[in-house]
Amino acid sequence: MSLLRDALALYEITGDKAYVKKAEKIAWYLSTWMMHFTVEYPEDCLISKLGYDTFGSTSVSTPHQALDQYALRDVLSFLKLYEITGFAQWKERAVAFWCNTCQGISDGTLFLNKRLRPAGAQDEAVFHTRWGRHTTKPFSPSQWLPAWPCAFRLENLRALQDWSILDEGLNHIEGKLR
């Protein structure tokens, strides 16, 4: 994601379209970590009860056992890439990242695993597989409430002058498979 931000910054400084092409290649690479579908989990598991949707989430790698909010760092870059190229896919991905990473934020009344979550708290990750964690049930949040997801979210809101692109959510995907 640093390479994506740097390529976009170099384009803004130099006006050289070659940096846009490089930014798009980086964005395609980052998109390989994105879940492009919704997984149906067992009804009795915690993430089903929370209504967690995998669409738009990202993982460190294909076999990684957790989905996290790290794509929040890419929202602004993907929106910038959309602004420069006009290709709707970059906006759609940015909004999908945003919508996915806004799941499971406590309003101060969220009670999970016998614990009340403070307002604004969000688990660092969601374990979406059956492997890798022997101390945690499969299909559950991580139980770690770090500040970085909130900080990344606030960075997006601070940088965007108009939040309506995020408010509308993703209700259409251009060129989707039927």
C-alpha positions as CSV (number, residue, x, y, z in Angstrom):
1,M,0.0,0.0,0.0
2,S,2.9,2.4,0.5
3,L,3.9,1.7,-3.1
4,L,0.4,2.6,-4.3
5,R,0.4,5.8,-2.3
6,D,3.9,6.7,-3.6
7,A,3.0,6.0,-7.2
8,L,-0.1,8.3,-6.9
9,A,2.0,11.0,-5.2
10,L,4.6,10.8,-7.9
11,Y,1.9,11.2,-10.6
12,E,0.6,14.3,-8.8
13,I,4.1,15.8,-8.6
14,T,5.3,14.9,-12.1
15,G,2.1,14.4,-14.2
16,D,3.7,11.4,-15.7
17,K,1.0,8.9,-16.6
18,A,3.5,6.0,-16.3
19,Y,3.0,6.3,-12.5
20,V,-0.8,5.8,-12.9
21,K,-0.1,2.6,-14.8
22,K,2.2,1.5,-12.0
23,A,-0.5,2.4,-9.4
24,E,-3.0,0.3,-11.2
25,K,-0.7,-2.7,-11.3
26,I,-0.2,-2.3,-7.5
27,A,-3.9,-1.9,-6.9
28,W,-4.6,-5.1,-8.9
29,Y,-2.0,-6.9,-6.7
30,L,-3.7,-5.6,-3.5
31,S,-7.0,-6.7,-4.9
32,T,-5.9,-10.3,-4.9
33,W,-6.2,-10.2,-1.1
34,M,-9.8,-9.1,-1.3
35,M,-12.8,-11.4,-0.7
36,H,-15.1,-11.0,-3.8
37,F,-17.9,-13.1,-2.3
38,T,-20.0,-13.6,0.8
39,V,-19.4,-16.8,2.8
40,E,-22.3,-18.5,4.5
41,Y,-21.3,-19.6,7.9
42,P,-23.1,-22.0,10.3
43,E,-26.1,-20.2,11.8
44,D,-24.9,-20.9,15.4
45,C,-21.4,-19.4,15.1
46,L,-20.6,-15.9,16.4
47,I,-19.9,-14.2,13.2
48,S,-23.2,-15.4,11.7
49,K,-25.0,-14.0,14.7
50,L,-23.2,-10.7,14.2
51,G,-24.3,-10.7,10.5
52,Y,-20.6,-10.5,9.4
53,D,-20.2,-10.3,5.6
54,T,-16.9,-11.3,4.0
55,F,-17.5,-9.4,0.8
56,G,-14.8,-6.7,0.6
57,S,-12.7,-8.0,3.4
58,T,-9.0,-8.6,3.1
59,S,-6.6,-11.1,4.5
60,V,-2.8,-11.2,4.7
61,S,-2.8,-14.2,2.3
62,T,-5.1,-16.9,1.0
63,P,-4.4,-19.4,3.8
64,H,-4.4,-16.8,6.5
65,Q,-7.0,-17.6,9.1
66,A,-8.2,-14.0,9.8
67,L,-9.8,-11.2,7.9
68,D,-8.9,-7.7,9.2
69,Q,-9.6,-4.0,8.5
70,Y,-6.2,-3.2,7.0
71,A,-7.8,-2.3,3.7
72,L,-8.9,0.9,5.4
73,R,-5.4,2.2,4.5
74,D,-6.2,1.7,0.8
75,V,-9.6,3.4,0.6
76,L,-8.2,6.9,-0.2
77,S,-5.7,5.5,-2.7
78,F,-8.4,3.5,-4.5
79,L,-10.7,6.5,-4.6
80,K,-7.8,8.6,-5.9
81,L,-7.1,6.0,-8.6
82,Y,-10.8,6.2,-9.6
83,E,-10.6,10.0,-9.7
84,I,-7.6,9.8,-12.0
85,T,-8.7,7.0,-14.3
86,G,-12.5,7.1,-14.2
87,F,-12.6,3.3,-13.9
88,A,-15.5,2.5,-11.6
89,Q,-13.8,-0.7,-10.3
90,W,-11.4,1.4,-8.1
91,K,-14.3,3.3,-6.5
92,E,-16.3,0.0,-6.0
93,R,-13.3,-1.6,-4.3
94,A,-12.7,1.4,-2.1
95,V,-16.4,1.4,-1.0
96,A,-16.4,-2.4,-0.5
97,F,-13.3,-2.1,1.7
98,W,-15.0,0.7,3.7
99,C,-18.3,-1.1,4.1
100,N,-16.6,-4.3,5.2
101,T,-14.3,-2.7,7.7
102,C,-17.2,-0.9,9.4
103,Q,-18.7,-4.2,10.7
104,G,-18.7,-5.1,14.3
105,I,-18.0,-1.6,15.7
106,S,-19.6,-1.5,19.2
107,D,-22.1,1.2,20.0
108,G,-21.3,0.6,23.7
109,T,-24.0,-2.1,24.0
110,L,-22.3,-4.9,22.0
111,F,-21.8,-7.9,24.3
112,L,-19.5,-10.7,22.9
113,N,-18.1,-13.7,24.6
114,K,-19.3,-12.6,28.0
115,R,-17.7,-9.1,27.6
116,L,-19.2,-5.7,27.0
117,R,-17.4,-3.9,24.3
118,P,-16.8,-0.1,24.8
119,A,-18.3,2.3,22.3
120,G,-16.1,2.5,19.2
121,A,-14.3,-0.8,19.9
122,Q,-13.8,-3.3,17.1
123,D,-11.9,-6.6,17.0
124,E,-8.7,-6.6,15.1
125,A,-9.7,-9.5,13.0
126,V,-12.4,-12.1,12.3
127,F,-11.3,-15.8,12.2
128,H,-13.0,-17.0,9.1
129,T,-11.5,-20.5,8.9
130,R,-11.4,-23.6,11.0
131,W,-7.7,-23.8,11.4
132,G,-4.8,-21.9,13.0
133,R,-6.3,-21.0,16.4
134,H,-6.6,-23.7,19.0
135,T,-7.7,-21.3,21.8
136,T,-10.5,-19.7,19.9
137,K,-13.6,-21.2,18.3
138,P,-13.7,-21.0,14.5
139,F,-15.8,-18.2,13.0
140,S,-15.4,-15.7,15.7
141,P,-13.8,-12.3,16.3
142,S,-10.2,-12.1,17.6
143,Q,-11.0,-10.7,21.1
144,W,-8.3,-8.0,20.6
145,L,-9.5,-4.4,20.5
146,P,-6.6,-2.3,19.2
147,A,-6.9,1.4,18.3
148,W,-5.5,1.1,14.7
149,P,-8.8,0.3,12.9
150,C,-10.3,3.4,14.4
151,A,-7.3,5.5,13.6
152,F,-7.3,4.3,9.9
153,R,-11.0,5.0,9.7
154,L,-10.6,8.5,11.1
155,E,-7.7,9.1,8.6
156,N,-10.2,8.4,5.7
157,L,-12.9,10.7,7.2
158,R,-10.4,13.5,7.9
159,A,-9.1,13.4,4.3
160,L,-12.4,13.2,2.5
161,Q,-14.3,16.4,2.2
162,D,-17.5,14.7,1.1
163,W,-18.4,11.5,2.9
164,S,-21.4,10.7,0.7
165,I,-19.4,8.2,-1.4
166,L,-19.0,6.2,1.8
167,D,-22.6,6.7,3.1
168,E,-24.2,5.4,0.0
169,G,-22.5,2.0,0.3
170,L,-22.0,-0.4,-2.6
171,N,-25.3,-1.0,-4.2
172,H,-24.1,-1.6,-7.8
173,I,-21.0,-3.3,-9.3
174,E,-20.2,-2.3,-12.9
175,G,-19.7,-5.3,-15.2
176,K,-20.5,-7.9,-12.4
177,L,-20.8,-11.5,-13.4
178,R,-24.3,-12.7,-13.7
